[in-house]
Structures are given as C-alpha cells and as structure tokens.
Amino acid sequence: MDSYDVSIVGAGVVGCAIARELLCRRRAAPIRILVIEQHERPGEETSGRNSGVLHSGIHEPPFSLKERLALEGCRLATAYALEHDVPLLKAGMIIAVSMEDVRRGLWRDISMLWRLWFNAWRTKTRVRFMTPSALRACEPYLHACCGIAIPSVSVIDSHAFVESLKTESEAAGAEFAFNNRVIGVEEAAGSYLISTDRQQIQATCLINAAGLYADDIAALGMSYKKYVISPLRGEYYELVTPEKKRLIGRPVYPALPRQAIGKGIHFSPRPNGQMYLGPNEMPITDKADYSSRRTPPGLFVEALQKFLPSLDERDLRWAYSGIRPRVVTKSRAKSDFIISVDREEPLLINLIGIESPGLSAALALAWHVCDLPSLRSRFPSA
Ligand SMILES: Cc1cc2nc3c(=O)[nH]c(=O)nc-3n(C[C@H](O)[C@H](O)[C@H](O)COP(=O)(O)OP(=O)(O)OC[C@H]3O[C@@H](n4cnc5c(N)ncnc54)[C@H](O)[C@@H]3O)c2cc1C
C-alpha cells in the first residue's frame, strides 16, 4: 500500500490549487501528495461547469471569506492566466438596470447598485457608475438605463485553468489517481487509510475538496454527518445566432435585491467567442442530475430580453448545466465558504460549500488552507 503525507480528495480547481500551493511552498523539502479523483480528468464537475467569471467579491456578504478570497483570488487568477497562457477575456463586467425595470417601478434595483458601490468602496475595488451614454459607448446594443462597471473582472477558460493547475502541481511532484472514487476512510495508527473503488492508500493528512460530495467525504472522515450539501442546478443555453452572439461583449448581470440566491441569469461570453445565457436556479435532489426536466429557453429569453430586445427563443440552444454545492443552514441564510480543521490527529481539513465565487477564489483559498496553523506545523515551509 502506498503511503503519502497528504491526500486531497477532488481534482477540481480547489484540489489542484491546493496541491500546487503546498508543493510550491516546499520545493526544498518535498512532501508526497496524492490527489484522488473519481473522473478520468480534472475539472469534470463544478469547476468545468460554470460561467468562468473571475469575480471581484463585491456581490458577497461584507467581511465574509467569500468576499475576501474572491477579491484576492481574482487578482491571483488573472496574473496566473496571463503568465501561463490560460485564455482570458479581459473586458470587465457590467451590472445593469433595464429601462423596463424602472418603468415597472423596480427602482429598488438601483439600491442594489448602491450596495455594490459601497462594497467596492470598502474593499478598494475600482468601479464606474455608468450613465446611459457611458453604457452606450461600451455596449451599444445593451438596453439599460444605468449600471456599474467593474473593470478588473475577466472571464477565464475554466477547463484550461484547472488543467494548467493540475499540470503545474504534477510538475512540482504531485501524483494524481484518476478513475478512483473514495468509498471509505478509516483511522489506522495515526494516519488515514483511504479506500477507493480501486486501491487503498495511507495518508497522514486528508484534505477534502470533493465539491458536491464534500459532505459525504467529511462524514467518512469523522464517522458522523456534520454538513449537508443540497444541490442547486444552474442551466445554460448558448446564443447561437451568428449576428446576435457578438452584440454583447462582456458579462452583463442584472441588478438583484440583496436576498437573491445567485447573481442572476446573465450574458456570459467566453474567451473563445461563444456566448451563453444563464445560470438559473433549479433545486434538484440528485447531485448528478445535470439534465432531467430542463428549463425551457423561454425563461432565459424572458430574463434577458429587456437588455437585448431582439433576443428570441430560436437563437438559443441547450448547452450544459452546473450544480452548486449549497450548504443548508438552519436560518436558510446564504452560507459562507467553510474551511474547517475538523480533526487534528490525524489531520482532516474539510472544504464545504465552495460555490460561487469558488473559481475566482481558488488560488487564494489554496493560500488560506496552506496557512492553517495545523498544516503549517506539520509541514513547515522549507
Ligand atoms: C452554474 C454555476 C456557475 C458558476 N459560476 C462561477 C463563476 O462565474 N465564477 C466563480 O468564481 N465561480 C463560479 N461557480 C462556482 C465554481 O464553479 C465552484 O466554486 C468551483 O468550481 C468549486 O471547485 P471545487 O474544486 O471545490 O469543486 P469541484 O469542481 O466539484 O471538484 C470536486 C471534485 O471532487 C471529485 N470527487 C467528489 N467526490 C469524490 C469521491 N468520492 N472520490 C473521488 N473524487 C471525488 C469530483 O469528481 C470533482 O472533480 C459557479 C458554479 C456553478 C454551479
């Protein structure tokens, strides 16, 4: 049986980023790390099924981990992409209020802009208030009466990002066990005995970055269920009509009230020129249910036609969906990222509820985990 210092469950963006960061810090005195992944490639689940937006964090609750790590992670990921040739659309982002909303009396949307403005001011994020003429100058086809622009936001090719992190961590010495699903975790002589459907390995530290299944892996490591993840699907349609898909050049989000669950169905352009609309919010019970009872395209047209009146159902083609690993809290309030040392001996670190902006935050999240005193004391940086 192979023995490792650290085993990370999950080769999504977070697991790969942690493996890379741990090894980069310990070039002089390497440790053995194994990343265990149930699929045959990295980033096959949520990390490859999102909007790819590197968020600034200003949408998040003030002083939350989500806010802090997205702010820092967005900067790190942008620099990483430029340095490693990961495709990036550097166009900024717009949060817009449509004329239709104002006509209908939804002026409260404007107070949402002020909340974001205030968050931006507090976190020293550069934003611009957009008048109708400023909006026309940067997005001539967008029908909106005002908005704010966040110039630091980019869109990253999330598959290429995860693949690059995996390649870098492999080059630094990490090993990957693909097509291995973790099915058991036992404690044995101060280590974890980790069983997959193919092999058993031993590790002195277990880092649980299993995304949607992080609650199940945590329960295996602790022998009781402390966390509950309830899946919330987000679906996307692709805008395929050639003369329409280039009408909007950057992510355009609606201004939503504070209590909204997500950031809203938006125009979601990608670095390769494709344009998607989504994601919506569809509660599901099966964490692997990516496509049953698909929401019809009309809902997506309805959400965005106010910004682009020529949008029609015939312009859309079903594309894909991603599933948010939402943590159920007693108050039903929005939960923060949970990064918790749940056992010291042997060390178990659980990352739970890493929903949006987890892609943006990944590199900062990896720093945060590697800075945890429990991990640093076991593997001091050389
Ligand atoms: C619709 C949608 C849109 C989003 N948009 C954005 C966005 O624009 N910007 C942003 O910053 N964030 C966005 N996010 C959030 C972001 O995608 C996630 O926060 C991030 O990808 C989480 O990465 P992860 O590595 O924690 O999880 P995952 O990518 O889910 O990785 C976990 C891995 O663990 C593996 N695994 C699970 N169980 C086992 C097991 N038993 N054995 C072995 N392997 C296992 C899985 O196969 C998976 O590969 C979005 C999410 C969704 C759903």
The ligand as an ORCA input file, in Angstrom:
! r2SCAN-3c Opt
* xyz 0 1
  C     -23.776     27.249    -12.501
  C     -22.523     27.680    -11.808
  C     -21.882     28.873    -12.173
  C     -20.740     29.279    -11.512
  N     -20.101     30.404    -11.938
  C     -18.974     30.800    -11.311
  C     -18.274     31.944    -11.761
  O     -18.608     32.562    -12.766
  N     -17.189     32.339    -11.052
  C     -16.764     31.688     -9.944
  O     -15.809     32.125     -9.312
  N     -17.391     30.561     -9.517
  C     -18.462     30.101    -10.193
  N     -19.090     28.963     -9.789
  C     -18.553     28.230     -8.649
  C     -17.314     27.413     -9.003
  O     -17.520     26.693    -10.206
  C     -17.034     26.436     -7.852
  O     -16.957     27.185     -6.658
  C     -15.717     25.706     -8.014
  O     -15.621     25.120     -9.276
  C     -15.604     24.638     -6.934
  O     -14.456     23.875     -7.180
  P     -14.158     22.586     -6.323
  O     -12.809     22.122     -6.737
  O     -14.397     22.885     -4.888
  O     -15.295     21.553     -6.720
  P     -15.430     20.548     -7.974
  O     -15.049     21.180     -9.228
  O     -16.798     19.974     -7.871
  O     -14.354     19.435     -7.665
  C     -14.570     18.413     -6.734
  C     -14.016     17.148     -7.334
  O     -14.111     16.114     -6.352
  C     -14.379     14.918     -7.032
  N     -14.977     13.972     -6.097
  C     -16.138     14.108     -5.417
  N     -16.368     13.019     -4.662
  C     -15.342     12.176     -4.875
  C     -15.030     10.877     -4.384
  N     -15.819     10.225     -3.528
  N     -13.881     10.302     -4.821
  C     -13.047     10.940     -5.689
  N     -13.324     12.166     -6.191
  C     -14.444     12.784     -5.774
  C     -15.340     15.332     -8.123
  O     -15.383     14.402     -9.166
  C     -14.790     16.677     -8.534
  O     -13.933     16.592     -9.658
  C     -20.222     28.508    -10.445
  C     -20.847     27.318    -10.089
  C     -21.974     26.900    -10.762
  C     -22.638     25.608    -10.398
*
